[in-house]
């Protein structure tokens, strides 16, 4: 397993990170533990990514269940020190509304409540990488392209968010911090405030990146490289769409978009179909597994720290992990660039 440095820290993380958002809804606790046993102890994927609002799609009675599954596994395993655990705080969390009665924001009180809740469910005394799940302010994330400025923005200032995170770092409850679903301006602002006020510096950006959506390259890629805040890429398979399994209206049994329509318009719009066919044709041409080709492409980018993989089945998990052994040839990369040039960023 290849390891890379997490930002400018002294932490090394595997080039693949085990995503967990299906655990507690599409996957049972026993299935989650089976994935953990295999990925961590057999294949060296010691980097785990979760969130207080998981599993997804979010439902009030389910939120927090994923972290609980992980916590139960850690307790059963009896070892935590070899793990790099990442979780996230959301500016809209049904679990905190349900349990505490507050209106979630990214202010001091809400961040403290969210972190303490995650620590309790995970059964650990600290989280290695604590991330802001998405901005509280109105901006471009979750597929929104056009920016419309809000002159009356009343969201929590990033400085207050960062100050709250500093308190938790100082208390030893967080080792490092990161952002997710952020824009170039947001990343620059977190870095500026940290530099000018002696606050913790973000070490990663967890954003969407895939063959069908490479918008990260437009502004954030340079940030990631120059500022040492590498990409933790999510939805590298577009929630399975890039495998071609949904082409021509197919509805595979048990698959996410067979069960849930949420986010289908984002990841599987009509205009993406031809590009997906062409990427699948490239994998066929070179006798590659399409999922492994897509994962390897993201892994090979100079701005990538780790690729987050998620799986519903053990077969899917093993296929994804085996992608670490694949290096795409110049010919494959050239063919991919032809499709991207002709059909860029066909999903949002």
Secondary structure as GFF3:
##gff-version 3
##sequence-region A 1 348
A	DSSP	beta_strand	3	5	.	.	.	ID=ss1
A	DSSP	beta_strand	12	14	.	.	.	ID=ss2
A	DSSP	beta_strand	16	19	.	.	.	ID=ss3
A	DSSP	alpha_helix	29	36	.	.	.	ID=ss4
A	DSSP	pi_helix	37	42	.	.	.	ID=ss5
A	DSSP	beta_strand	47	49	.	.	.	ID=ss6
A	DSSP	alpha_helix	65	77	.	.	.	ID=ss7
A	DSSP	beta_strand	84	89	.	.	.	ID=ss8
A	DSSP	alpha_helix	94	99	.	.	.	ID=ss9
A	DSSP	alpha_helix	108	122	.	.	.	ID=ss10
A	DSSP	beta_strand	127	132	.	.	.	ID=ss11
A	DSSP	alpha_helix	158	170	.	.	.	ID=ss12
A	DSSP	beta_strand	174	180	.	.	.	ID=ss13
A	DSSP	alpha_helix	184	197	.	.	.	ID=ss14
A	DSSP	beta_strand	202	206	.	.	.	ID=ss15
A	DSSP	alpha_helix	216	226	.	.	.	ID=ss16
A	DSSP	beta_strand	230	233	.	.	.	ID=ss17
A	DSSP	three_ten_helix	241	243	.	.	.	ID=ss18
A	DSSP	three_ten_helix	247	249	.	.	.	ID=ss19
A	DSSP	alpha_helix	256	259	.	.	.	ID=ss20
A	DSSP	alpha_helix	264	267	.	.	.	ID=ss21
A	DSSP	three_ten_helix	270	272	.	.	.	ID=ss22
A	DSSP	alpha_helix	273	285	.	.	.	ID=ss23
A	DSSP	alpha_helix	290	299	.	.	.	ID=ss24
A	DSSP	beta_strand	304	309	.	.	.	ID=ss25
A	DSSP	alpha_helix	314	322	.	.	.	ID=ss26
A	DSSP	three_ten_helix	323	325	.	.	.	ID=ss27
A	DSSP	alpha_helix	330	342	.	.	.	ID=ss28
###
